Amino acid sequence: MGRRKFLVCACGILAAPLTVAIGYPLAASLVGTIYHQSKLQFSKTPGFDSAPRGQPIKLNFTDIETDAYLRTETSEEVWVIKHSPTEATVFSPVCPHMGCRSNWNPELKKFICPCHGSIFSITGKVEGGPSPRALDTLTHKIENGALYVQWERFETGVAKKVRV
Ligand code: FES
């Protein structure tokens, strides 16, 4: 083998691992971003089993998001109305107007947003204020008495519920 051919082969052999080392994370992040749009995870939400029936209760959980090789854990909260051990309504606390957190007022029996005064019924319907739509419900499931929630965010300030 001539010297020139040897150098070409050596460069090729050295370049291959470098291509993989640089290319894999890049491809994974691109594919991961696309994949992430359609892959939401259910997070276990402790406290559902002991929740009272028929009244909103705020439950906290840890949302785990994986985007390619990055893993992020965030603490989130949802409003849960337990109808029975196997049925519930889950609302995002994020106000559809501009994204403040709505709170349940037990005296008025309404959800009220502290920022601009949107008022929502126990079913999430807008009863006052600037919110362009009802409180956003979240996908959930109940298995063996435990509640699992898919945490999502939606566009604010628009009448239609659109996932961010
Ligand atoms: S952010 Fe809730 S009323 Fe404006």
Residues whose N, C-alpha, C, O or C-beta is under 5 A from the ligand:
A	BS01	FES	C95 H97 M98 G99 C100 C113 C115 H116 G117 S118
